[in-house]
Amino acid sequence: MSGAAQTDPEGADETGNGATDGLLASIDPAGDAASPWRARVVQRSLDEAARRSIDRSAAFVGATIELLEERGDSFTIQDVCDRAGFSMRLFYQYFDGKADLLSAVFEEALLTAVEEVRGLLAGIDDPIERLAGYILRSVSITLTPYRSALLRYSAQLQSSNASGFDQALQPHVEFLKECIDAAVDAGALPPGDTDERAYFVLAVRTAYNHSSLLGNETSVDMPPPEELARFLIRALGGAWTPTVTRS
Amino acid sequence: MTEKVADLLGSRATRWRERVVERSMGDAIRQAIERASALISATRELMEESTEGVTVQEIADRAGMSLRLLYRYFESKDELIAAALEQYEYEIAERLDATVVAHEGPEGLARAMLLSLSDVSQTSEATRLAVHEARLMQTNSADVARYHAPVADVVHRVLDDAGADEGSAYLVMAARRAYSWSTLFESNFGLATPSQTRFVELLMQGLALGDGDREGE
């Protein structure tokens, strides 16, 4: 991912960038139509700065993901900088510290996970199967140092920074709400409060994930993921039976 | 008499010796329990009252003991907080037990238990204990499991009687933790946290208990 930092700036599209419009207006308040070259030059350099910022932060995040995969969360910011090929000074231009960096990685990981699930379920039309597929895919993962570090971080984030945690989960929220609405439209679930239902599925799924990856904290045996999916779909008023049962 | 004492007495275990040791040991044990309980109560009170971090010195002061005496019973503040969490869970289990005897029929009983279980009091103490729980889960979920055992036992027993599937007790325990964290940390994924009654209805339906439509069972 660190290769992204070397993206050719000439490959930029010429259209105005919404994020920089406000900045541009403050530099050139008259919106000087007589000297369009000036606006163009400023716009181009701003676009470039924005892109550079995105590329560099992506390089830091990419390096962190690599390090997490290799050795869990026992690494320093210096390690991240070495891996990304940037200085510590530059690092602190983008991130507050390790917690801030980890929260960026967490967001990125959750987004990627939903994109993967979306891809895997692309050929499945039945809305209940999609819902079950989402639940199964999002909990049936094997523990790697990377996931274990992220999961530990997730439990910590929810207790210390709830709004950051909730924010990072938004891609999951959106996907789940889509699945639930589609199931209601198809008559596979009775009508109901989508938000409340999505909350329930996400809450229990997250707790299940914590138990399976960090160790079961309940003192009673965990059922297999298929049982979790069956329970959650039944809670929403639907019915689902696994096609392949585990022994 | 404990095995350790019996070992110490060895063959000289004449009856008067046993009696004397038992009496003096009983006092020591009683004293240890009383002091440790006082320290745990002090910890819980302070967690409820103070907005800042609680120090061991404050805990010792509140319990009217020296720091040295405190360390005779607890190795660290973390150990004290863990004991507070264990005590808190134990009290919830007792409350659950009391709730369930007052209800008729296995399903009514299950519903009453779930209602009691999802009754999350949003206190400073509960929030701080949950933060500690979240931290402990990252490193030592086996300890957390031990603290949850009394509650899990009641849940397991009641659900079993109601004819719920194997694995239901776990699902309820997981849902309970998620729901209480949502309430205590004010984290609901930007969605709506269901009311306690709605939450219990979702659980009952998920467990295929209660009046909800059961698919041809």
Interface residues (C-beta under 8 A of the other chain):
Chain A: R152 A155 Q156 Q158 S159 S160 A162 S163 F165 D166 Q167 L169 Q170 H172 V173 D193 D195 E196 R197 A198 Y199 F200 L202 A203 V204 T206 A207 Y208 H210 S211 L214 G215 N216 E217 T218 S219 V220 D221 M222 P223 P224 E227 L228 F231 L232 R234 A235 L236 G237 A239
Chain B: A130 V131 E133 A134 R135 M137 Q138 N140 S141 A142 V144 A145 R146 H148 A149 A152 D153 V155 H156 D165 E166 G167 S168 A169 Y170 L171 M173 A174 A175 R177 A178 Y179 W181 S182 F185 E186 S187 N188 F189 G190 L191 A192 T193 P194 R198 F199 L202 L203 Q205 G206 L207 A208 G212 D213 E215
